[in-house]
Amino acid sequence: MTILLVLNAVLAAGGLCFAIVAALRPSALVTEDADGAGVHFYARMYAAKAVPLCVLAAVVPFLATGAVPGLCLLGAALSQVTDAAIGLGRRDLRQVVGGTVAAVVHTLLAVLVW
């Protein structure tokens, strides 16, 4: 269980880092034209939601068991599944694999802490 807790925290921290990079410099993550004001706007909106969710997914399982961390982790897993689906549509293997692995770990831990 401890290994899964740590792996979950590492994956959530990775998601946090990607969200921050997306907000500050979308062109680092997007291969298409990433210079428009709309791209920056949506990258910041993504980060505004992803950063708190990543922090919850990383920290709450260390503090409690039961429904609260389980729901936090399932929310994070759903977010990662969505990211993986977007990556699939863009044919971005890194996004698909990263989102899928994170979703599986979040879900497994949610089941264990609930």
C-alpha positions, 0 to 999 in steps of 0.5 A: 500500500505504501508503494502505491501511495507514493506512486500515486503522489509522484504521478499526481505531482507529475500532472501538477508540473504539466499543468503549470508548464501548460499555463506558463508556456503552452507551446512547450506541450502543444505541437500545433500553433500555440501562440494565440490568446485563446491557447493561453486562456484555455491552458490557464483554465486547464491549470486552474482545475488541474492544480488543485485536483493534483494536490488533492490526489497527492495529499489526501490519501496520506491523511485519511481513508474512506469516501473523501480520499476515494472520491478525490482519487476517482475524480483525478482518475476520471480527469486522467482518462479524459486526458488520455482520450484527448491524447488518443484523438491527437495521436499523442502516445505519451499523453495516452500512456501517461493518462492511462497509467495515472488513471489506473493508479488513482483508481486502484488506490481509491479502491484500497482506501475506500 
